[in-house]
Amino acid sequence: MFFPVAIEMGNEEQAFGVVVPDLPGCFSAGDTLDEAIKNAQEVIAFHLEGLVEENEEIPTAKDLSAYINDPEYKGFGWYLLDIDISKYMGKTEKVNVSLPSRLIHIIDELVAKDPKFKSRSSFLAAGAEKLLTTLR
């Protein structure tokens, strides 16, 4: 899932600040832009782990366009962080799903060619997460 990250630009005297609008209370900083982005990845992981521990729902990240003109973030730069939320979704559970054979064949061909998908199941899970993002 791509989380928009608002970046308050720093300089030699002031740190770069980062805010994750889709995760209220999730923010960080860094002395350099690269450090701020790295710290944002870490704080997002920490925040998501906390949500899981509290049995709270993981929010779906909104599209960047939802924030780009928000006056609260005027003067901020933006970065999209690709965060694998699958490890926060709970343990895997086996289910029986029926799909057309041609669709299964196409999925299997894609999975064989694309190393980001480890299996048919990971492909279907990624597709479901993407669709849920657009529907929420």
Sequence and secondary structure as in RCSB ss.txt:
>XXXX:A:sequence
MFFPVAIEMGNEEQAFGVVVPDLPGCFSAGDTLDEAIKNAQEVIAFHLEGLVEENEEIPTAKDLSAYINDPEYKG
FGWYLLDIDISKYMGKTEKVNVSLPSRLIHIIDELVAKDPKFKSRSSFLAAGAEKLLTTLR
>XXXX:A:secstr
 EEEEEEE   SSS EEEE TTSTT EEEESSHHHHHHHHHHHHHHHHHHHHHTT        GGGTTT GGGTT
 EEEEEE   GGGS S         HHHHHHHHHHHHH TT  SHHHHHHHHHHHHHHHH 
